[in-house]
Amino acid sequence: MKNLTILFGLGLLVFNIEAQFKNPFAEIQKTVEDVQKAASSGGNITGTQANLMAQLTDALGDVAAAQSIIAEAQGNAEKAAALKNTSDTLKGGNASDKEIKGAVDIVSSTAKEQQAVFNKSETVSAESKALYAKALLPYVKSVAKTSKLSGPIKSFTAEAQAEIQGIASNPLRIVKLKKTLDVGFFVGKNVPKLIVSLLSSSKDLLTFAKSNELDTSEADSIEL
């Protein structure tokens, strides 16, 4: 009887020890897993965003450089200088989120302004004609290059939204991720419209160039 009592007591002791330590160990493991998930969450999407921004800044850098030449052809030296600076910033490879947003805005507004001039179909001077000839092929090439990002931008936006929906139960992580992806969402909202505008302006530029008897054969061969 005494032995049974001792065994029963040992059993209770083991049970109590397990009860005291099992849950803490489980909590520690859960905490570790949560930290790992938090550290890895958004890792893929932020990498996707970084890759997309690299491609976009390269393409828009080319567009801005060509727009700078067109601005010079149109007699707008101030705009030409601003676009040249924008191109240099983008092509430098280290453009900040603010600079990327600013570049999208200036390229977009410039496309509309320059297209309005194309549509006037005015005869230009020999000096301006030479500048238009210089800008024509680079502009059409850069627009085609930018337009190819339409698919990746759409995919990024869908992936980013899915990533946020996947952490819907954690508002703090949502706020942090949205802040990280702010420039990507800006691009997703604004660049598709910019691409449409650029495609339209490039076609009008080709028409304008032909009306001024410029050689458009190489530019015509580029699929927009």
C-alpha positions as CSV (number, residue, x, y, z in Angstrom):
1,M,0.0,0.0,0.0
2,K,2.8,2.3,0.9
3,N,4.5,1.5,-2.4
4,L,1.3,2.3,-4.3
5,T,1.0,5.6,-2.5
6,I,4.6,6.5,-3.5
7,L,4.0,5.5,-7.1
8,F,0.8,7.5,-7.2
9,G,2.6,10.5,-5.8
10,L,5.4,10.2,-8.4
11,G,2.8,10.0,-11.1
12,L,1.1,13.2,-9.9
13,L,4.5,14.9,-9.7
14,V,5.3,14.0,-13.3
15,F,1.9,15.1,-14.4
16,N,2.3,18.5,-12.6
17,I,5.7,19.0,-14.1
18,E,4.4,18.3,-17.6
19,A,1.4,20.6,-17.0
20,Q,3.7,23.4,-15.9
21,F,6.3,23.1,-18.7
22,K,4.4,21.8,-21.7
23,N,2.4,24.9,-22.3
24,P,5.3,27.3,-21.9
25,F,7.3,25.3,-24.3
26,A,4.4,25.3,-26.8
27,E,4.1,29.0,-26.4
28,I,7.8,29.6,-27.0
29,Q,7.6,27.5,-30.2
30,K,4.5,29.4,-31.3
31,T,6.3,32.7,-30.6
32,V,9.3,31.6,-32.7
33,E,7.0,30.6,-35.5
34,D,5.2,33.9,-35.4
35,V,8.4,35.8,-35.5
36,Q,9.6,33.8,-38.4
37,K,6.4,34.4,-40.3
38,A,6.5,38.1,-39.5
39,A,10.1,38.3,-40.7
40,S,9.3,36.5,-43.9
41,S,5.9,38.1,-44.6
42,G,6.1,40.4,-47.5
43,G,9.6,39.3,-48.4
44,N,8.6,38.0,-51.8
45,I,6.3,40.9,-52.6
46,T,8.8,43.5,-51.6
47,G,11.4,41.7,-53.8
48,T,8.8,41.8,-56.7
49,Q,8.3,45.5,-56.1
50,A,12.0,46.2,-56.1
51,N,12.4,44.4,-59.4
52,L,9.5,46.2,-60.9
53,M,10.8,49.6,-59.8
54,A,14.2,48.8,-61.4
55,Q,12.5,48.0,-64.7
56,L,10.2,51.0,-64.5
57,T,12.9,53.6,-63.6
58,D,15.0,52.3,-66.5
59,A,12.2,52.6,-69.0
60,L,10.9,55.9,-67.8
61,G,14.5,57.2,-67.7
62,D,14.6,56.6,-71.4
63,V,11.2,58.2,-72.0
64,A,12.2,61.3,-70.0
65,A,15.5,61.6,-72.0
66,A,13.6,61.5,-75.3
67,Q,11.0,64.0,-74.0
68,S,13.8,66.3,-73.0
69,I,15.0,66.5,-76.7
70,I,11.4,67.0,-77.8
71,A,11.0,69.8,-75.3
72,E,14.1,71.4,-76.7
73,A,12.7,71.1,-80.2
74,Q,9.6,72.8,-79.0
75,G,11.6,75.7,-77.6
76,N,11.0,74.8,-73.9
77,A,14.5,74.9,-72.4
78,E,13.3,74.8,-68.8
79,K,11.2,71.7,-69.3
80,A,14.1,70.1,-71.3
81,A,16.4,70.6,-68.4
82,A,13.9,69.3,-65.8
83,L,13.4,66.2,-67.9
84,K,17.1,65.6,-68.3
85,N,17.5,65.8,-64.6
86,T,14.6,63.3,-64.1
87,S,16.2,60.9,-66.6
88,D,19.6,61.1,-64.9
89,T,18.0,60.4,-61.5
90,L,16.1,57.4,-62.8
91,K,19.0,56.0,-64.8
92,G,21.2,56.3,-61.8
93,G,19.6,53.3,-60.3
94,N,19.0,54.7,-56.8
95,A,15.8,56.7,-57.3
96,S,13.8,57.1,-54.1
97,D,10.1,56.4,-53.9
98,K,9.4,60.1,-53.9
99,E,11.6,60.6,-57.0
100,I,9.8,57.7,-58.8
101,K,6.4,59.2,-58.1
102,G,7.7,62.6,-59.3
103,A,9.0,61.1,-62.4
104,V,5.7,59.4,-63.2
105,D,4.0,62.8,-62.8
106,I,6.4,64.8,-64.9
107,V,6.5,62.2,-67.7
108,S,2.7,62.0,-67.7
109,S,2.1,65.8,-67.8
110,T,4.8,66.2,-70.5
111,A,3.3,63.5,-72.7
112,K,0.0,65.4,-72.8
113,E,1.7,68.8,-73.3
114,Q,3.9,67.6,-76.2
115,Q,1.1,65.7,-77.8
116,A,-1.0,68.9,-77.9
117,V,1.9,70.4,-80.0
118,F,2.1,67.4,-82.3
119,N,-1.6,67.7,-83.0
120,K,-1.3,71.3,-84.1
121,S,0.6,69.9,-87.2
122,E,2.7,73.1,-87.5
123,T,5.7,73.2,-89.8
124,V,8.9,73.5,-87.8
125,S,12.3,75.1,-88.4
126,A,15.2,73.2,-89.7
127,E,16.8,73.2,-86.2
128,S,13.7,71.9,-84.5
129,K,13.3,69.3,-87.3
130,A,16.8,68.0,-86.5
131,L,15.9,67.7,-82.8
132,Y,12.7,65.9,-83.6
133,A,14.6,63.5,-85.8
134,K,17.0,62.8,-83.0
135,A,14.2,62.1,-80.5
136,L,11.9,60.1,-82.7
137,L,13.4,56.6,-82.5
138,P,14.4,56.8,-78.8
139,Y,11.0,58.0,-77.9
140,V,9.1,55.3,-79.7
141,K,11.5,52.7,-78.4
142,S,11.2,53.9,-74.8
143,V,7.4,53.9,-75.0
144,A,7.4,50.4,-76.3
145,K,9.7,49.4,-73.5
146,T,7.5,51.0,-70.9
147,S,4.3,49.5,-72.3
148,K,5.7,46.0,-71.8
149,L,5.5,46.6,-68.1
150,S,1.7,46.7,-68.2
151,G,1.5,43.0,-67.4
152,P,4.1,42.9,-64.6
153,I,2.4,46.0,-63.0
154,K,-1.0,44.3,-63.1
155,S,0.5,41.1,-61.6
156,F,2.3,43.0,-58.9
157,T,-0.9,44.8,-57.9
158,A,-2.9,41.6,-57.6
159,E,-0.1,39.8,-55.7
160,A,0.2,42.8,-53.3
161,Q,-3.5,42.8,-52.6
162,A,-3.5,39.1,-52.0
163,E,-0.6,39.5,-49.6
164,I,-2.5,42.0,-47.6
165,Q,-5.7,39.9,-47.5
166,G,-3.6,37.0,-46.2
167,I,-2.7,39.0,-43.1
168,A,-6.1,40.5,-42.6
169,S,-6.2,39.4,-38.9
170,N,-3.1,41.5,-38.1
171,P,-3.9,45.2,-38.6
172,L,-0.4,46.3,-37.5
173,R,1.3,44.2,-40.1
174,I,-1.2,45.4,-42.8
175,V,-0.2,49.0,-42.0
176,K,3.5,48.2,-42.2
177,L,3.2,46.3,-45.4
178,K,1.0,49.0,-47.1
179,K,3.7,51.6,-46.2
180,T,6.4,49.3,-47.7
181,L,4.4,48.9,-50.8
182,D,3.2,52.5,-51.1
183,V,5.3,53.2,-54.3
184,G,4.1,50.0,-55.9
185,F,0.5,50.8,-55.3
186,F,1.1,54.3,-56.7
187,V,2.6,52.8,-59.8
188,G,-0.2,50.3,-60.1
189,K,-2.8,53.1,-60.0
190,N,-1.0,55.6,-62.3
191,V,1.4,54.0,-64.7
192,P,-1.2,52.0,-66.7
193,K,-2.9,55.3,-67.5
194,L,0.5,56.8,-68.3
195,I,1.2,53.9,-70.7
196,V,-2.0,54.6,-72.6
197,S,-1.1,58.3,-72.8
198,L,2.5,57.5,-74.0
199,L,1.2,55.1,-76.7
200,S,-1.2,57.8,-78.0
201,S,1.4,60.5,-78.0
202,S,4.0,58.3,-79.8
203,K,1.5,57.6,-82.6
204,D,0.8,61.3,-82.9
205,L,4.5,62.0,-82.9
206,L,4.9,59.6,-85.9
207,T,2.1,61.4,-87.7
208,F,3.7,64.8,-86.9
209,A,7.1,63.6,-88.1
210,K,5.7,62.3,-91.4
211,S,4.0,65.6,-92.0
212,N,7.3,67.3,-91.6
213,E,9.0,64.9,-94.0
214,L,11.1,63.1,-91.3
215,D,12.3,59.5,-91.9
216,T,10.1,57.3,-89.7
217,S,11.0,53.9,-91.2
218,E,12.8,52.6,-88.2
219,A,10.3,53.9,-85.7
220,D,7.4,52.5,-87.8
221,S,8.9,49.0,-87.4
222,I,8.6,49.1,-83.6
223,E,5.4,47.5,-82.4
224,L,3.5,49.7,-80.0
